[in-house]
Amino acid sequence: MSAKIVVVPVADMRREPNHRSERLSQALYGFTVVVKDARDRFDLVRTPDGYEGWMAQSYLQEPEAPDPSQAVVSSRLALFALDGGGELALPFGSLVRADCDRELYRDCRDSQRMVLVAGSVDELISRPELAPETVALSLISSPYLWGGASPFGYDCSGLIQALFRRCGVDLPRDSKDQSACGQLIALSDARAGDLIFFPGHVAICLDDLRIIHATRLRGMVLIESLNSDAPDCRHDLIDKVSIVRRVLL
């Protein structure tokens, strides 16, 4: 097995080694994956959370050397001007190589310098002091995408994983596995930051049973309610709540 780094803004992970196969998840620019097998110009990769899928070899590159000076894109999108010309747009959660100046970075493809011209980058990859529901508010209106894990498109569990990763908590990729994390609580006790699970779906709680989630029905990340008196109530979800978990105790 060998390690490679993702060198495109968002790299699809497929069930089979072809671009028409189901998208299982995505890995972002700067993430390191472990290559387990190769076939038909695809690599079978495992991401740091243990998720596996086939990724086009053109999306990957062998790293020059381990680089501890990583930073994270903390805005929905960050735009970099490349020294060699052109620009690179990277989504929230991407990892970049930080140079000596906080506005100077290195392209992981060829180590050329790139300058941050829009958006924000944080020298600390995780911020435990942040609240995941607050981070979620910055991603409102991101499109829904099955298997998506970036502001270019999230699915429900991809959004939750990204929120908690930013806050220093590593969660599994799928909602089924996420539902085993943390402390079991009653829906009536739910507070901001708790996770509310439905069959095949997950949302993060705000106050008064409002939720933020990536919903295929609405086609985006948005705020809705489980309060039957609210004008934006999702009546179809109220009776489908299966479990509520408090990850941040």
C-alpha positions as CSV (number, residue, x, y, z in Angstrom):
1,M,0.0,0.0,0.0
2,S,1.1,3.5,-0.7
3,A,-0.1,7.0,0.2
4,K,-1.2,9.7,-2.4
5,I,-2.5,13.2,-2.0
6,V,-5.7,14.6,-3.7
7,V,-4.7,17.3,-6.1
8,V,-8.2,18.4,-7.4
9,P,-10.7,20.5,-5.5
10,V,-13.1,17.6,-5.0
11,A,-12.4,14.0,-5.9
12,D,-15.2,11.5,-6.3
13,M,-15.0,8.0,-4.8
14,R,-16.9,5.5,-6.8
15,R,-18.3,2.0,-6.0
16,E,-16.6,0.6,-9.1
17,P,-13.5,1.7,-11.1
18,N,-15.4,3.9,-13.7
19,H,-16.9,7.3,-13.7
20,R,-20.4,6.0,-14.3
21,S,-20.5,4.0,-11.1
22,E,-22.3,5.2,-8.0
23,R,-20.6,8.1,-6.1
24,L,-19.9,6.8,-2.5
25,S,-18.2,9.9,-1.1
26,Q,-15.6,12.5,-1.9
27,A,-12.2,13.5,-0.7
28,L,-11.0,17.1,-0.8
29,Y,-7.8,18.8,-2.1
30,G,-4.9,18.2,0.2
31,F,-6.3,15.0,1.8
32,T,-4.0,12.0,2.0
33,V,-5.4,8.6,1.0
34,V,-4.0,5.1,1.2
35,V,-4.0,3.2,-2.1
36,K,-4.9,-0.5,-1.7
37,D,-5.3,-1.6,-5.4
38,A,-5.3,-0.3,-8.9
39,R,-7.4,-1.1,-12.0
40,D,-8.3,0.6,-15.2
41,R,-6.7,4.0,-14.3
42,F,-8.5,4.0,-11.0
43,D,-7.1,3.5,-7.5
44,L,-8.9,1.8,-4.7
45,V,-8.3,4.2,-1.8
46,R,-9.1,4.5,1.9
47,T,-9.6,7.9,3.3
48,P,-8.5,8.9,6.9
49,D,-12.0,8.0,8.2
50,G,-11.6,4.4,6.9
51,Y,-14.0,4.9,3.9
52,E,-13.1,3.1,0.7
53,G,-13.9,3.6,-2.9
54,W,-12.4,3.9,-6.4
55,M,-10.8,7.2,-7.4
56,A,-9.4,8.3,-10.8
57,Q,-5.6,8.2,-10.7
58,S,-5.6,11.6,-12.4
59,Y,-7.0,13.0,-9.2
60,L,-4.1,11.8,-7.2
61,Q,-0.4,12.3,-6.9
62,E,2.4,10.9,-4.8
63,P,3.4,13.5,-2.1
64,E,6.8,15.0,-2.3
65,A,7.3,14.6,1.5
66,P,5.3,14.7,4.7
67,D,4.4,18.3,5.3
68,P,3.3,19.4,8.8
69,S,2.6,23.0,7.8
70,Q,-1.0,22.4,6.7
71,A,-3.9,24.8,7.0
72,V,-7.6,24.5,6.2
73,V,-10.0,26.5,4.0
74,S,-12.4,27.9,6.6
75,S,-14.7,29.8,4.3
76,R,-17.2,28.3,1.9
77,L,-14.8,28.9,-0.9
78,A,-11.2,30.2,-1.1
79,L,-9.6,31.6,-4.3
80,F,-5.9,31.4,-4.8
81,A,-3.8,33.2,-7.5
82,L,-1.0,30.9,-8.8
83,D,2.5,32.2,-9.3
84,G,2.6,30.5,-12.7
85,G,-0.6,32.1,-13.8
86,G,-4.2,31.2,-13.3
87,E,-6.3,30.6,-10.2
88,L,-7.4,27.7,-8.0
89,A,-10.7,27.7,-6.2
90,L,-10.9,25.3,-3.2
91,P,-14.0,24.5,-1.1
92,F,-14.4,24.6,2.7
93,G,-12.4,21.9,4.4
94,S,-9.6,21.6,1.8
95,L,-6.1,21.3,3.2
96,V,-3.4,23.6,1.9
97,R,0.4,23.8,2.5
98,A,1.1,27.0,4.4
99,D,4.2,29.0,3.6
100,C,6.0,31.4,6.0
101,D,3.4,34.1,5.3
102,R,-0.2,33.5,6.3
103,E,-1.3,34.7,2.8
104,L,1.2,32.6,0.9
105,Y,0.7,28.9,0.3
106,R,2.0,26.1,-1.9
107,D,0.2,24.2,-4.6
108,C,0.4,20.5,-3.6
109,R,0.6,19.6,-7.3
110,D,3.9,21.3,-8.1
111,S,4.9,23.3,-5.0
112,Q,4.5,26.6,-6.8
113,R,3.5,29.6,-4.7
114,M,-0.2,30.6,-4.5
115,V,-1.6,33.7,-2.9
116,L,-5.0,33.9,-1.1
117,V,-7.1,36.5,-2.9
118,A,-10.6,35.7,-1.6
119,G,-12.0,33.7,1.3
120,S,-10.2,32.6,4.4
121,V,-7.7,30.0,5.6
122,D,-7.1,28.9,9.2
123,E,-3.7,27.7,10.4
124,L,-5.5,25.4,12.8
125,I,-7.2,22.6,11.0
126,S,-9.7,21.9,13.8
127,R,-11.3,24.4,16.2
128,P,-12.8,22.7,19.2
129,E,-14.2,26.0,20.5
130,L,-16.5,26.3,17.5
131,A,-20.1,25.0,17.6
132,P,-20.9,22.7,14.7
133,E,-24.4,24.3,14.3
134,T,-22.7,27.7,13.8
135,V,-20.4,26.3,11.2
136,A,-23.5,24.8,9.5
137,L,-25.1,28.3,9.1
138,S,-22.2,29.3,6.9
139,L,-23.0,26.5,4.5
140,I,-26.7,27.2,4.1
141,S,-27.9,26.9,0.5
142,S,-25.1,24.5,-0.5
143,P,-26.6,22.1,-3.1
144,Y,-27.6,18.6,-2.2
145,L,-25.5,15.9,-3.9
146,W,-25.6,12.1,-3.2
147,G,-22.2,11.2,-1.8
148,G,-21.2,14.9,-1.7
149,A,-18.8,16.2,0.9
150,S,-18.1,19.8,-0.1
151,P,-20.1,23.1,-0.5
152,F,-20.3,22.2,-4.2
153,G,-22.7,19.5,-3.0
154,Y,-23.4,17.7,0.3
155,D,-25.4,14.7,1.3
156,C,-26.8,14.6,4.8
157,S,-24.0,12.7,6.5
158,G,-21.3,14.3,4.5
159,L,-22.4,17.7,5.8
160,I,-22.5,16.4,9.4
161,Q,-19.0,14.9,9.1
162,A,-17.6,18.1,7.7
163,L,-19.1,20.2,10.5
164,F,-17.7,18.1,13.3
165,R,-14.3,17.7,11.6
166,R,-14.0,21.4,11.6
167,C,-14.8,21.4,15.4
168,G,-12.2,18.8,16.1
169,V,-14.4,15.7,16.3
170,D,-14.0,12.8,13.8
171,L,-17.2,11.1,12.9
172,P,-17.9,8.2,10.5
173,R,-19.0,9.0,7.0
174,D,-22.4,7.3,7.0
175,S,-25.5,8.3,9.1
176,K,-25.9,4.7,10.2
177,D,-22.5,4.7,11.8
178,Q,-22.9,8.3,13.1
179,S,-26.0,7.2,15.0
180,A,-23.9,5.1,17.3
181,C,-21.7,8.0,18.4
182,G,-22.2,10.0,21.5
183,Q,-24.9,9.9,24.2
184,L,-28.4,8.8,23.5
185,I,-31.0,11.4,24.6
186,A,-34.7,12.1,24.2
187,L,-36.0,14.3,21.4
188,S,-37.6,16.5,24.1
189,D,-34.1,17.1,25.6
190,A,-32.5,18.0,22.2
191,R,-30.4,21.2,22.2
192,A,-28.3,23.0,19.6
193,G,-25.5,20.8,18.3
194,D,-27.3,17.5,18.9
195,L,-27.8,15.1,16.0
196,I,-31.3,13.9,15.0
197,F,-31.6,10.7,13.0
198,F,-34.3,9.4,10.7
199,P,-34.3,6.3,8.5
200,G,-31.3,7.0,6.2
201,H,-31.0,10.6,7.2
202,V,-29.4,12.9,9.8
203,A,-29.8,16.6,10.7
204,I,-28.2,18.8,13.3
205,C,-30.4,20.6,15.8
206,L,-30.7,24.3,16.5
207,D,-33.0,25.7,19.1
208,D,-36.8,24.9,19.4
209,L,-36.4,21.8,17.3
210,R,-35.2,23.7,14.3
211,I,-32.8,21.6,12.2
212,I,-30.1,22.2,9.6
213,H,-29.7,19.4,7.1
214,A,-28.8,18.6,3.5
215,T,-32.1,17.4,2.1
216,R,-32.6,15.8,-1.3
217,L,-36.3,16.8,-1.2
218,R,-35.4,20.5,-1.0
219,G,-32.2,20.1,-3.0
220,M,-29.9,22.0,-0.7
221,V,-28.7,22.7,2.9
222,L,-31.3,24.6,4.7
223,I,-33.1,25.2,8.0
224,E,-36.4,23.6,8.7
225,S,-38.4,22.6,11.8
226,L,-39.8,19.6,13.6
227,N,-42.1,21.9,15.6
228,S,-45.6,21.2,14.2
229,D,-46.6,24.9,14.8
230,A,-43.8,26.3,12.8
231,P,-44.5,27.5,9.2
232,D,-41.4,25.6,7.9
233,C,-42.3,22.4,9.7
234,R,-41.3,19.1,8.0
235,H,-44.4,17.2,9.0
236,D,-43.2,14.2,7.0
237,L,-40.2,13.9,9.4
238,I,-41.8,14.4,12.8
239,D,-43.0,10.8,13.2
240,K,-39.8,9.4,11.6
241,V,-37.3,10.4,14.3
242,S,-35.5,7.2,15.2
243,I,-32.7,8.4,17.5
244,V,-31.1,11.5,19.0
245,R,-27.5,11.7,19.9
246,R,-25.4,14.2,21.8
247,V,-21.8,14.0,20.4
248,L,-20.5,17.1,22.2
249,L,-21.1,16.4,25.9
